[in-house]
Amino acid sequence: MRKVKFLLVYPNLMLVNTLPNNIGILAAVIKNAGHNVRLFDTTLYHTSDLSNDEMRVKRMQIRKFDIHSYGVSLKDENVYHDFVRCVTEYQPDIIGVSLVQDTLTLGLYLIESIPSEMRSIPI
C-alpha cells in the first residue's frame, strides 16, 4: 500500500486557543493507518492588527498582559508565503482544512494562495 501524504490546515485566528482535539485525533488515525501527516497552524502568525485578547484589553474587559513574558511570540514570516512553501516542499496528496465561520476567510485565502500547478490536490 502506498503511503498517502496528508496536510492538515488549521487557519486559526491570531493567538486564539490552541489546536482542537479533532485535528489531533484525525492526525493519529492517519498515522495509525500507516500514512504521513503534517500540520499547518496559523495560531502564531500575525494575521490581524490585534488579537481577540488585545481587543478585550482595549475595551477594558480584561487586564493588560504581555504574551512575551510567557515565552510566546508571533512568527515574523508571512503566513501565506509559509503555507505555499509548506505545500510546495511537502507535496501532499490530500489537504484537509478544519475551520469555523470566524476562520473561513483566512482558510479560503490560504487555499487560494496554492500555486496553480498544484491546484489539482484534493482539498
N, C-alpha and C positions, 0 to 999 in steps of 0.2 A: 504494500500500500504506500502510495506517495504521501509524504508529509505536506500538509497544506499550511501556508503561512497566513495567519490572521493578524490584522492590525485593528485593535480596538481603540476607538477615539472617544475621549470624554471632553467635550467642549464646555468646560465649566466656566462660570463667571469668576473674575479675579478674586482670589482668596476666599472663596465661598466653600465651606465644608471640604471634606476630603472625598476620596473615591468611594462611591456607593458599593455596597456588598454585591449587588448583582453583577458588576463587572469583574470583581474578584472571583466570584463563583463561576462565571462563564469562562474566565481565563483558566481556572483549574480544570474544568470539564474538557476544554480544548486540549490542554496539556496531557490530561489523563488519557485522552483518546490518541495520543501519540503525535499530535500536531504542534506547530510552533505558534507562539502568540507574542505580540509586542503591544505596548500601550502608549498612546499619545494623550497626555493630560494637560489641559491648558490652565489649571488652577493657579500656577505660579508665574504666569505670563502677564505682562502689563497690557490688558485688553480694554481698559476703560480709564477715565481720568481719576475716578475714586472707587474704592471698593465699597461694598454694601456697608461694612462696618465704619468706614471713614465717612460715609454719608450719614450714618446714625450718630456719629460724634458731632458732625456739623449741625444736626438737628437737636443736639443735646439729649439724645436718647440713651447714650452710653458715655462713659468717661473716655478721655483721650488715652491712647495707648501707642506703643511703638513696637511693631512686629519684629523689628531687628533685635530688640532686647531678648526675644525668644528664639533667636537664631534663624528666623525666617526672612528670606529676601526674595524679591521678584527677579526673574531672569531678564537679562538685558537684551536678549535676542528677540527678533521679530517672530511672532507666533506662526505666521503664515509661511515665512521662509523655513523655519524649523520643521513645520509639518511637511512641506514639499520635500525637504531634504530627507526626512524620515521615510516618506513613501518611496522616493527615488532610490535610497540606499537599501531599504528592506525588501522592496519589490513584493508586496503582499499579494496573495491570491484573492483575498476577501477583505473588505474593510467594513467593520461594524461600528456604528455611531450610536451612542447612548445619550439622549438628550431629553430635556423638558422644554416647555414653552419659553422660558427665560433664556435658554441657550440655543434656541432654534437658529437664530440669525448667525451666530458665531459658527455653529455647526455647518450651515449652508455655505458660508464664506470659506471655511476650511476645505470643504469638498470641491467648491468651485476653483480653489487655488491649485488643484491637482493638474499637472501638465496634460495637455490634450492627448499626447501619445500614450498616457496611462489611464485615460477615461474609460477604458473597457473593463477595468477592475469592478467586479460586482460590489455594490455598496448596500 
